[in-house]
Amino acid sequence: MWPFYATPNFICKCDCSGHCCGEVKFSYCIDDIDFDSHVQKKSFWLEKNSSVFSFRRDRYYYYYQAQQQIYPTGRDYLDFA
């Protein structure tokens, strides 16, 4: 197994979606928890396509952190909260 460069906060299994790991963050820059308005900012770490939020690869390191958590654990996806 590869060494962890970023350890997940939790590992779980969901009957509907499979095996996952998770990362919990609290962003102090989001004062009103309105993600729809924050994705308009160029410095924000999420983007929205249709109704789906995803990491902005060109803006923030969370995308790479998530990849470093999914691959070594052998999980199918990462829940980011």
Secondary structure by P-SEA (a helix, b strand, c coil): cccccccccccccccccccccbbbbbbcccccccaaaaaacccccccccccbbbbcccccaaaaaaaaaaaaacccccccc
